[in-house]
Amino acid sequence: VRRAEHVDLQDTETTYRHTNTIRLLERKALLQWILPLLIHPRGEAWARIALRVPVVGKRLIRHWGPFPYFCGGVTISDSLRTVSRLAGRGIRAILDFSAEGLGRESDFDHTRDEVLRIINVAKTTESLPFVVFKLTGLGREELLEKASGGPMLDQEDQTELNRVTARVRQLCQAAHDANRRVLIDAEETWIQPAIDEIAHEMMKQFNRRGRATVYNTAQMYRQDRMEYLSALHAMGLDGHFTPGVKLVRGAYMEAERERATRSGGASPIHPTKETTDVAFDAALKLCVDHLDDLWLVVGTHNPESIGFLLECMADRGLAPNDPRVECSQLLGMGDNLSLILAKYGYNVSKYVPYGPLDRAIPYLLRRARENSSVADQTGRELQLVGKELSRRWPRLTYAFRSRVD
Ligand SMILES: Cc1cc2nc3c(=O)[nH]c(=O)nc-3n(C[C@H](O)[C@H](O)[C@H](O)COP(=O)(O)OP(=O)(O)OC[C@H]3O[C@@H](n4cnc5c(N)ncnc54)[C@H](O)[C@@H]3O)c2cc1C
């Protein structure tokens, strides 16, 4: 086992080994100027206008700027190019069909069918070990909210909820049969109880002792999630199955706080970033200490968290490629972490979002606008690009000088 201190997560030479300087400058421009323009409320309007320009508009958006940087493409087969590029660098992929907040039963069936197609492709593609979905891609948000503790469900609602659960079960069954694992994303607190309940039902059915197939997500910005993790651990022990858990900090902080303010209630979110960070570390440690009965996916772009995870693993003498631990980042974010983890033999994967432009673009922009952490993340990336450019610059200057001489 290699000690964690050998792993330099800021090693820009490894990170950008496959990126030439022109591309590096392009990335700098994208992060520094283009992304902030697009995230601006008017940015979405411009993108919508561009989408309406026949042929050229769509082509421009599809092949230039943030879309190809953060998305695998429009279809599964587009995204497979990204999947094999990542596989060549030792990074696995998790295809993420952009679908949420839909309204009609036919939309939900369509999402289910699309995820079934992903499972079908994953069956024969070694570098696709997981599939992922959001419950709001498979059922109405209002229904999930009602089922999360609002008024009792009437017969009609119950039938609709049964259909949602049946879709989830179909996906878990197909993934289980294909020997693939399932990540269920976490969403807002007012719909999460229903999501948790469905996830637990699936774990009881598909997870075995010593093998997690279904993973639920714990957002550690929530004050109640340490308790939740202990309860999940106990549930697995009682039920003789190994739960899977994906740890993240949480993406809906602004919406959570706004809703708490509107309703006059207390916010369910930790009061500061520091308290969220402490909870995240505590959760990491709890999971690594109990890997015999809790499998783990760590979804973060925070280098300190990854460093802490590696230390916990090294302290327990775990091999980097222990199948019970997976690290994951989003496409276009935290590339230094993904590439360096892969270099040292850790299990690492990228979420690769894809979907039709008219749905994926507003979805991505809205997420970026609502999520203040995107600004922190682009700051981190910009710093790394800057570091690598100044590492290369002396050589470039030297090369230029020798040519002139
Ligand atoms: C592979 C993967 C899967 C993901 N899946 C999900 C998912 O299913 N559900 C989901 O909600 N999110 C998900 N996310 C997003 C995740 O929750 C974070 O929003 C994002 O990764 C940024 O957090 P970070 O750990 O990377 O790093 P950081 O940049 O260190 O942390 C930023 C995060 O800290 C928290 N934070 C920031 N300021 C404060 C504050 N003042 N008070 C309290 N907390 C604060 C917020 O959660 C914020 O997003 C996923 C991320 C990844 C990489």
The ligand as an ORCA input file, in Angstrom:
! r2SCAN-3c Opt
* xyz 0 1
  C     -19.811     12.788     -8.452
  C     -20.698     13.807     -7.795
  C     -22.011     13.504     -7.523
  C     -22.847     14.445     -6.915
  N     -24.133     14.105     -6.606
  C     -24.903     14.978     -5.908
  C     -26.203     14.613     -5.451
  O     -26.663     13.502     -5.686
  N     -26.922     15.533     -4.762
  C     -26.418     16.781     -4.461
  O     -27.104     17.562     -3.790
  N     -25.202     17.160     -4.897
  C     -24.430     16.287     -5.607
  N     -23.181     16.677     -6.008
  C     -22.730     18.093     -5.828
  C     -22.127     18.289     -4.442
  O     -23.135     18.163     -3.497
  C     -21.453     19.666     -4.271
  O     -22.372     20.691     -4.534
  C     -20.271     19.921     -5.134
  O     -19.534     18.767     -5.362
  C     -19.368     20.967     -4.461
  O     -18.870     20.473     -3.220
  P     -17.409     19.895     -3.032
  O     -17.402     18.847     -1.986
  O     -16.929     19.477     -4.351
  O     -16.467     21.066     -2.572
  P     -16.470     22.501     -1.894
  O     -16.332     23.435     -3.035
  O     -15.408     22.465     -0.860
  O     -17.811     22.692     -1.160
  C     -18.863     23.459     -1.632
  C     -20.076     22.962     -0.909
  O     -19.966     23.256      0.489
  C     -21.239     23.538      1.030
  N     -21.233     24.931      1.517
  C     -20.713     26.022      0.882
  N     -20.907     27.149      1.602
  C     -21.580     26.770      2.723
  C     -22.084     27.482      3.851
  N     -21.950     28.811      3.957
  N     -22.721     26.779      4.794
  C     -22.874     25.435      4.716
  N     -22.408     24.701      3.675
  C     -21.773     25.353      2.679
  C     -22.233     23.376     -0.113
  O     -22.705     22.049     -0.060
  C     -21.387     23.603     -1.345
  O     -21.900     22.958     -2.499
  C     -22.333     15.736     -6.607
  C     -20.997     16.042     -6.882
  C     -20.177     15.109     -7.454
  C     -18.753     15.457     -7.724
*
